[in-house]
Amino acid sequence: MNTKQVFTIVVALIVFVCGLATVAEQFPDTPGPDGIRKGGTLFETEDAPQLADPVNADGKRVRAYPEQPPTIPHTIRDYQIDKNSNRCLECHNRIQTGVSGAPMISITHFMDRDFQVLADVAPRRYFCLQCHVPQTKAKSSVGNTFEDVDILLRKEKQSQGEQ
């Protein structure tokens, strides 16, 4: 590509972007890109909604499907989880569970991608919030018709019994 072609492409991109900005300014009430969040447009900035109250519950929750990562039954506000520190491991690491009474993290968290068991938590399993989430009392922003597999199987048996 020669210099003239590169210059032409850059100018065309600048004109295109300016055209998009002009069109967007003509429609200031355009909702945000996902259409789910309430209020605000592309040109308005609103305060973030308050965080919903966390659910603090003792005991384990029933999982909705096999292989579901357990949800976090307590608040994790102000927990530091970064490359230098992981607050979750203060209670859930193997050596700490006797003192904390918290369940130990799964043995799978001590395996590398080749399924070799390591002495400590595998780097790919170090950031707990990739899979595990705390629960809140927030109202869902989208509808949900999920049914547990056991409920579906029960319904299937009932419908077969009716035939």
MARKEZA-549148 format. One line per 10 residues: for each residue x, y, z of N, C-alpha, C, O. Coordinates in Angstrom, 2 decimals. Atoms other than C-alpha are relative to their C-alpha. Last residue first. Example, Ala and Ser with C-alpha at 12.3 -4.5 7.8 and 13.67 -1.06 7.14 Angstrom:
<recs>
-0.82 -1.19 -0.06 13.67 -1.06 7.14 -0.77 1.09 0.73 -0.26 2.20 0.90  0.89 -1.19 0.00 12.30 -4.50 7.80 0.90 1.20 0.00 1.94 1.18 0.66
</recs>
This chain:
<recs>
0.29 0.54 1.34 -50.36 -41.30 28.42 -0.50 -1.42 0.04 -0.79 -2.01 -1.01  1.34 -0.41 0.41 -50.65 -39.71 31.86 -0.39 -0.61 -1.34 -1.57 -0.67 -1.67  0.97 0.75 -0.79 -47.65 -41.64 33.20 -1.43 0.32 -0.40 -2.32 -0.51 -0.24  -0.02 1.37 0.54 -45.47 -40.27 30.38 -1.01 -0.86 0.73 -1.60 -1.76 0.13  0.68 -0.04 1.31 -46.48 -36.70 31.32 -0.02 -1.38 -0.65 -0.96 -1.71 -1.38  1.44 -0.22 -0.20 -45.66 -37.37 34.97 -0.73 0.00 -1.34 -1.81 -0.57 -1.45  0.58 1.24 -0.52 -42.27 -38.86 34.10 -1.50 0.12 0.16 -2.25 -0.81 -0.16  -0.01 0.96 1.10 -41.43 -35.82 31.93 -0.61 -1.33 0.44 -1.39 -1.93 -0.30  1.09 -0.37 0.92 -42.49 -33.42 34.67 -0.10 -1.01 -1.15 -1.20 -1.38 -1.57  1.24 0.32 -0.69 -40.23 -35.22 37.16 -1.21 0.30 -0.89 -2.14 -0.49 -0.96
0.14 1.46 0.05 -37.33 -35.09 34.69 -1.31 -0.44 0.67 -1.98 -1.35 0.17  0.31 0.38 1.38 -37.85 -31.34 34.20 -0.21 -1.52 -0.12 -1.14 -1.97 -0.79  1.39 -0.41 0.24 -37.98 -30.76 37.96 -0.42 -0.40 -1.42 -1.53 -0.90 -1.61  0.85 0.96 -0.72 -34.79 -32.77 38.41 -1.48 0.33 -0.18 -2.31 -0.58 -0.29  0.10 1.23 0.78 -33.07 -30.73 35.65 -0.90 -1.03 0.71 -1.62 -1.78 0.04  -0.99 0.99 -0.39 -33.80 -27.49 37.52 -0.24 -1.29 -0.78 -1.38 -1.63 -1.09  0.51 1.03 -0.90 -36.03 -25.07 35.67 1.10 -1.02 0.23 1.79 -1.43 -0.70  -0.84 1.17 -0.27 -34.92 -21.79 34.11 -0.69 -0.96 0.96 -1.29 -0.53 1.95  0.90 1.15 -0.10 -37.75 -19.48 33.03 0.78 -1.28 0.28 0.29 -2.38 0.01  -0.73 1.25 -0.13 -35.89 -16.23 33.63 -1.01 -1.13 0.18 -1.81 -1.11 1.12
0.80 1.14 -0.44 -36.99 -12.75 32.68 0.82 -1.28 0.02 1.83 -1.40 -0.67  0.59 0.74 1.12 -34.42 -9.97 32.44 -0.80 -1.17 0.55 -0.52 -1.65 1.65  0.31 -0.97 1.04 -33.33 -7.25 34.88 -0.59 -0.67 -1.24 -1.12 0.01 -2.12  -0.63 0.32 1.27 -33.54 -9.63 37.83 -0.42 1.00 -1.08 -1.59 1.39 -1.14  1.00 0.48 0.95 -34.60 -7.99 41.07 0.71 -0.23 -1.33 1.51 0.61 -1.75  0.33 -0.85 1.14 -31.70 -7.69 43.48 -1.06 -0.66 -0.88 -1.12 -1.88 -1.01  1.46 -0.06 0.01 -31.70 -9.55 46.81 -0.48 0.88 -1.16 -1.59 1.42 -1.11  0.57 -1.23 -0.55 -28.09 -10.50 46.26 -1.52 -0.09 -0.06 -2.08 -1.02 -0.64  1.42 -0.20 0.30 -26.12 -13.68 45.71 -0.47 1.29 0.66 0.00 1.67 1.73  0.84 -0.19 -1.18 -22.33 -13.83 45.57 -1.44 0.22 -0.44 -1.70 0.63 -1.58
0.62 -1.31 -0.15 -20.75 -15.28 42.45 -0.77 0.08 1.31 -1.38 -0.89 1.74  0.83 -0.04 -1.19 -18.31 -18.12 41.80 -0.53 1.42 0.19 0.21 2.39 0.07  1.04 1.04 0.01 -16.97 -18.67 38.29 -0.99 0.11 1.16 -2.17 -0.17 0.99  0.23 0.38 1.39 -14.60 -15.84 37.35 -1.16 -0.98 -0.08 -1.90 -0.98 -1.06  1.20 -0.63 0.52 -15.08 -14.54 40.89 -0.19 -0.20 -1.50 -1.16 0.31 -2.07  1.25 0.70 -0.34 -12.61 -17.07 42.27 -1.22 0.57 -0.70 -2.12 -0.18 -1.08  0.96 -1.10 -0.06 -9.52 -15.62 40.57 -1.41 -0.57 0.13 -2.08 -0.83 -0.86  -0.31 -0.92 -1.10 -6.90 -18.27 41.43 -1.05 1.10 0.17 -1.30 1.54 1.29  1.14 0.08 -0.93 -8.30 -21.08 39.27 0.14 0.98 1.15 -0.62 0.92 2.12  1.23 -0.17 0.77 -6.05 -20.51 36.22 -1.25 -0.07 0.87 -2.34 0.25 0.40
0.20 -1.38 0.43 -3.09 -19.92 38.53 -1.31 0.21 -0.77 -1.92 1.27 -0.66  -0.48 -0.23 1.36 -3.51 -23.36 40.10 -0.29 1.44 -0.42 -1.33 1.99 -0.07  1.07 -0.29 0.96 -4.06 -23.30 43.85 0.61 0.32 -1.36 1.56 1.10 -1.46  0.81 -1.17 -0.33 -1.11 -24.78 45.73 -1.03 0.22 -1.10 -1.05 -0.50 -2.09  0.00 -0.17 -1.46 0.82 -28.06 45.86 -0.89 1.16 0.43 -1.36 1.19 1.57  -1.00 -0.94 -0.50 -0.11 -28.89 42.26 -0.09 0.10 1.52 -1.07 -0.33 2.12  0.33 -0.59 -1.29 -1.96 -31.88 40.83 1.17 0.83 0.51 2.32 0.38 0.52  -1.06 0.33 -0.95 -1.31 -32.45 37.11 -0.33 0.72 1.31 -0.58 1.92 1.32  0.53 0.80 -1.11 -4.59 -32.29 35.18 1.08 -0.52 0.94 0.89 -1.53 1.61  -0.31 1.38 0.38 -2.84 -30.97 32.02 -0.42 -0.99 1.08 -0.04 -2.15 1.03
0.81 0.35 1.18 -4.55 -27.58 32.49 0.29 -1.41 -0.53 -0.48 -1.94 -1.33  -0.29 -0.87 1.13 -3.12 -27.38 36.02 -0.80 -0.48 -1.21 -1.58 -1.43 -1.10  -0.50 0.67 1.20 -4.80 -29.01 38.97 0.30 1.02 -1.10 -0.42 2.00 -1.28  -1.42 0.24 -0.19 -5.18 -27.56 42.49 0.63 -0.68 -1.22 1.78 -1.12 -1.16  -0.65 -1.31 -0.03 -8.57 -26.00 41.75 1.51 -0.12 0.23 2.23 0.87 0.12  -0.25 -0.44 1.38 -9.82 -29.44 40.70 0.70 1.35 -0.04 1.34 1.67 -1.05  -1.32 0.51 0.40 -9.35 -30.51 44.34 0.32 0.41 -1.44 1.49 0.53 -1.80  -0.04 1.29 0.68 -12.33 -28.31 45.13 1.42 -0.40 -0.38 2.26 0.45 -0.67  0.20 -0.10 1.44 -11.97 -25.43 47.56 0.23 -1.37 -0.63 0.97 -2.20 -0.10  -1.24 -0.09 0.77 -12.25 -26.44 51.18 -0.33 0.14 -1.47 -1.31 -0.43 -1.96
-0.31 1.15 0.86 -15.53 -25.69 52.92 1.28 0.23 -0.79 1.57 1.35 -1.21  0.52 -0.19 1.36 -15.32 -23.03 55.63 0.30 -1.24 -0.84 1.27 -1.96 -0.56  1.26 0.74 0.13 -14.83 -24.09 59.25 -0.63 0.15 -1.37 -1.71 -0.38 -1.62  1.10 -0.88 0.42 -12.23 -21.35 59.62 -1.35 -0.71 -0.02 -2.39 -0.07 0.15  0.17 -1.14 -0.90 -9.64 -23.25 61.68 -1.26 0.79 -0.34 -2.01 1.19 0.56  0.15 0.53 -1.35 -9.81 -26.64 59.97 -0.27 1.10 1.01 -1.03 0.90 1.96  1.38 0.42 -0.24 -10.45 -24.95 56.63 -0.23 -0.57 1.39 -1.34 -0.48 1.92  0.75 -0.92 -0.86 -7.18 -23.00 56.66 -1.36 -0.54 0.42 -1.94 -0.04 1.38  -0.61 -0.05 -1.33 -4.76 -25.67 55.33 -0.81 0.86 0.98 -0.66 0.72 2.19  -0.04 1.29 -0.70 -6.90 -26.53 52.34 0.47 0.12 1.43 -0.16 -0.44 2.33
-1.16 0.80 0.39 -7.57 -22.94 51.26 0.08 -1.25 0.89 -0.37 -1.22 2.04  0.35 1.17 0.80 -11.14 -21.78 51.90 1.19 -0.82 -0.47 1.00 -1.88 -1.06  0.91 0.95 -0.66 -10.69 -19.35 54.80 -0.14 -1.32 -0.76 -0.30 -2.38 -0.15  -0.25 -0.09 -1.44 -7.74 -17.08 53.93 -0.89 -0.97 0.77 -0.52 -1.41 1.86  -0.87 1.10 -0.42 -8.07 -18.35 50.35 0.34 0.06 1.49 0.84 -0.92 2.05  0.78 1.24 -0.12 -11.05 -16.10 49.74 0.84 -1.14 0.57 0.35 -1.97 1.34  0.62 0.07 -1.32 -8.93 -13.00 50.49 -0.78 -1.31 0.20 -0.86 -1.81 1.32  1.33 0.58 0.21 -6.81 -13.55 47.39 -0.60 -0.25 1.37 -0.26 -1.23 2.04  0.70 0.45 -1.20 -3.69 -11.38 47.23 -1.36 -0.58 -0.38 -2.01 -0.12 -1.32  -0.85 0.02 -1.19 -1.00 -10.26 44.81 -0.67 -0.62 1.23 0.01 -1.03 2.16
-1.15 0.89 0.20 -2.63 -11.07 41.46 0.91 -0.10 1.22 1.71 -1.03 1.32  -0.80 -0.44 1.13 -5.94 -9.62 42.63 1.24 -0.89 -0.09 1.35 -1.87 0.65  -0.29 1.16 0.83 -8.76 -10.53 44.98 0.71 0.55 -1.24 0.08 1.04 -2.17  -1.03 -0.24 1.00 -9.10 -8.08 47.84 0.27 -1.31 -0.73 0.65 -2.31 -0.12  -0.98 1.08 0.12 -12.40 -8.51 49.62 1.01 0.40 -1.07 0.63 0.88 -2.14  -1.34 -0.38 -0.46 -14.04 -5.13 50.33 0.99 -1.16 0.03 2.07 -1.02 0.61  -0.33 -1.42 0.14 -17.58 -6.52 49.87 1.35 0.27 0.67 1.60 -0.19 1.79  -1.44 -0.06 0.29 -17.51 -10.30 49.77 0.44 1.45 -0.21 1.50 1.71 -0.77  -0.47 -1.21 0.67 -20.88 -10.84 51.38 1.50 -0.08 -0.23 2.24 -0.64 0.58  -0.28 -1.11 -0.92 -21.84 -14.41 52.21 0.48 1.21 -0.79 0.84 1.08 -1.96
1.13 -0.26 -0.89 -23.34 -17.50 50.55 0.22 1.16 0.98 -0.53 1.29 1.95  -0.61 -0.49 -1.23 -20.97 -17.52 47.54 -1.12 0.40 0.96 -1.89 1.32 0.64  0.12 -1.45 -0.17 -22.49 -19.64 44.79 0.59 0.37 1.35 0.74 -0.48 2.23  0.80 -0.45 -1.15 -21.16 -23.14 44.16 -0.07 1.53 0.04 0.89 2.21 -0.31  -0.86 -0.44 -1.09 -19.88 -23.70 40.62 -0.86 0.44 1.18 -1.89 1.09 0.97  0.15 -1.42 -0.30 -22.49 -25.59 38.63 0.98 0.37 1.09 1.05 -0.31 2.12  -1.18 -0.77 0.37 -21.08 -28.95 37.52 -0.16 1.51 0.21 0.72 2.27 -0.18  -1.29 0.62 -0.29 -24.49 -30.62 37.73 1.14 0.87 -0.53 0.99 1.51 -1.57  -0.36 0.98 1.02 -27.40 -28.16 37.57 1.35 -0.61 0.37 2.13 0.00 1.09  1.07 0.10 0.99 -29.32 -25.78 39.85 0.30 -1.04 -1.08 -0.63 -1.51 -1.75
-0.43 -0.43 1.33 -27.04 -26.25 42.83 -1.09 -0.29 -1.01 -1.81 -1.29 -0.90  0.18 1.06 0.98 -28.61 -26.43 46.28 0.43 0.54 -1.36 0.11 1.68 -1.70  1.17 -0.14 0.86 -27.16 -23.82 48.56 -0.07 -1.20 -0.93 0.95 -1.79 -1.29  -0.19 0.11 1.45 -24.77 -24.70 51.33 -1.32 0.21 -0.72 -2.39 -0.10 -0.21  0.30 1.26 0.68 -25.03 -23.52 54.89 0.18 0.08 -1.49 0.41 1.15 -2.06  -0.84 1.11 -0.43 -25.29 -20.16 56.56 -0.39 -1.23 -0.80 -1.53 -1.37 -1.23  0.70 1.20 -0.45 -26.84 -17.35 54.60 1.01 -1.04 0.43 2.04 -1.24 -0.21  -0.92 0.67 -0.91 -25.76 -13.78 53.97 -0.75 -1.19 0.60 -1.64 -1.01 1.43  0.65 1.05 -0.77 -27.59 -12.49 50.91 1.07 -0.64 0.85 2.06 -1.16 0.32  -0.49 1.36 0.18 -26.06 -9.25 49.73 -0.80 -0.97 0.87 -1.32 -0.61 1.93
-0.40 0.62 -1.27 -28.24 -6.14 49.65 0.50 -1.42 -0.26 -0.18 -2.21 -0.91  1.09 0.69 -0.70 -28.29 -4.70 46.15 0.54 -0.62 1.28 1.73 -0.91 1.39  -0.18 1.44 -0.03 -25.56 -2.28 45.13 -1.13 -0.63 0.80 -1.52 -0.11 1.85  -0.59 0.52 -1.24 -26.94 1.18 44.57 0.16 -1.51 -0.11 -0.63 -2.19 -0.75  0.97 0.38 -1.03 -27.61 2.13 40.96 0.73 -0.53 1.23 1.85 -1.03 1.14  0.20 1.45 0.00 -24.80 3.89 39.09 -1.03 -0.35 1.08 -1.09 0.31 2.12  -0.66 0.72 -1.08 -25.28 7.63 38.82 -0.30 -1.49 -0.10 -1.39 -1.89 -0.50  0.78 0.11 -1.23 -26.39 8.86 35.46 0.80 -0.74 1.04 1.71 -1.51 0.73  -0.70 0.79 -1.00 -24.42 10.13 32.48 -0.85 0.01 1.27 -1.18 1.07 1.79  0.23 -0.34 -1.39 -26.38 11.27 29.49 0.83 -0.90 0.90 1.07 -2.07 0.58
-0.62 -1.29 -0.28 -25.35 11.30 25.83 -0.24 0.46 1.44 0.09 1.60 1.77  -1.40 0.01 0.39 -25.92 7.65 24.96 0.72 1.28 0.39 1.95 1.30 0.52  -0.11 0.18 1.44 -29.10 7.72 26.96 1.48 -0.03 -0.32 2.32 -0.02 0.57  -1.25 -0.32 0.66 -29.90 7.36 30.62 -0.06 -0.25 -1.49 -0.76 -1.15 -1.96  -0.44 -1.39 0.01 -32.74 5.62 32.30 1.31 0.18 -0.72 2.05 -0.77 -0.99  1.01 -1.04 -0.04 -33.19 1.93 33.07 0.65 1.38 -0.04 1.70 1.61 0.57  -0.13 -0.94 -1.11 -30.59 -0.60 32.02 -1.03 1.12 -0.11 -1.30 1.62 -1.20  0.48 0.62 -1.24 -31.81 -3.30 29.67 0.02 1.00 1.15 -0.93 1.08 1.93  1.45 -0.12 -0.11 -31.59 -1.62 26.23 -0.57 -0.57 1.29 -1.79 -0.56 1.47  0.59 1.30 -0.32 -28.05 -2.96 25.76 -1.51 0.05 0.17 -2.16 -1.00 0.14
-0.17 1.09 0.95 -26.57 -0.04 23.82 -0.70 -1.31 0.35 -1.06 -2.06 -0.55  -1.31 0.63 -0.04 -27.98 2.80 25.89 0.05 -1.24 -0.87 -0.99 -1.73 -1.30  -0.37 0.73 -1.22 -31.22 4.44 24.82 1.40 -0.60 -0.11 1.97 -0.69 -1.20  -0.28 1.39 0.34 -31.34 7.05 22.03 0.40 -0.75 1.26 1.31 -0.31 1.97  0.74 0.85 -0.93 -32.81 10.24 23.46 0.20 -1.49 -0.29 -0.54 -2.33 0.22  -0.59 0.03 -1.34 -30.12 12.43 21.86 -0.72 -0.92 0.98 -0.15 -1.26 2.02  0.88 0.89 -0.74 -31.13 11.51 18.28 0.50 -0.14 1.44 0.95 -1.21 1.84  1.36 -0.30 0.43 -29.68 14.29 16.13 -1.03 -0.83 0.76 -2.22 -0.52 0.76  0.43 -1.24 -0.65 -26.41 14.07 18.08 -1.43 0.37 -0.37 -2.10 1.05 0.39  0.31 0.29 -1.40 -26.06 10.42 17.04 -0.49 1.25 0.73 -1.37 1.17 1.58
1.27 0.73 -0.04 -26.27 11.36 13.35 -0.42 -0.26 1.44 -1.59 -0.10 1.78  1.06 -0.94 0.39 -23.54 13.98 13.75 -1.37 -0.67 0.06 -2.33 -0.07 0.55  0.22 -0.91 -1.12 -21.30 11.59 15.69 -1.13 0.98 -0.31 -1.93 1.30 0.57  0.69 0.73 -1.07 -21.74 8.93 13.02 -0.30 0.91 1.18 -1.40 0.85 1.74  1.38 0.20 0.44 -20.83 11.43 10.27 -0.80 -0.75 1.06 -1.95 -0.39 1.33  0.68 -1.29 -0.17 -17.70 12.48 12.16 -1.47 -0.11 -0.40 -2.33 0.49 0.25  0.19 -0.20 -1.44 -16.69 8.82 12.40 -0.71 1.32 0.28 -1.61 1.37 1.12  1.00 0.96 -0.48 -17.23 8.26 8.67 -0.30 0.22 1.48 -1.47 0.26 1.87  1.30 -0.47 0.48 -15.34 11.43 7.67 -1.11 -0.90 0.53 -2.17 -0.42 0.94  0.31 -1.22 -0.75 -12.39 10.40 9.85 -1.37 0.53 -0.40 -2.16 0.91 0.47
0.37 0.38 -1.37 -12.45 6.88 8.42 -0.37 1.22 0.83 -1.33 1.17 1.61  1.33 0.62 0.07 -12.47 8.20 4.83 -0.48 -0.40 1.39 -1.65 -0.21 1.71  0.97 -1.08 0.20 -9.53 10.53 5.62 -1.41 -0.57 -0.03 -2.32 0.01 0.56  0.08 -0.75 -1.25 -7.53 7.60 7.04 -1.03 1.12 -0.11 -1.83 1.31 0.80  0.72 0.83 -0.98 -8.32 5.40 4.02 -0.17 0.77 1.31 -1.26 0.74 1.89  1.40 0.06 0.42 -7.27 8.14 1.55 -0.84 -0.79 1.01 -1.95 -0.37 1.35  0.59 -1.30 -0.29 -4.01 8.77 3.44 -1.49 0.01 -0.35 -2.30 0.55 0.42  0.13 -0.07 -1.45 -3.18 5.05 3.37 -0.67 1.31 0.40 -1.57 1.32 1.24  1.10 0.90 -0.38 -3.87 4.90 -0.37 -0.24 0.06 1.51 -1.39 0.09 1.95  1.25 -0.62 0.46 -1.67 7.99 -1.04 -1.21 -0.86 0.41 -2.23 -0.32 0.84
0.38 -1.07 -0.92 1.17 6.60 1.07 -1.33 0.63 -0.37 -2.12 0.98 0.51  -0.82 -1.21 0.03 1.41 3.39 -0.92 -0.57 1.07 0.93 -1.65 0.89 1.50  0.85 -1.17 0.00 0.00 0.00 0.00 0.90 1.24 0.00 1.84 1.34 0.78
</recs>
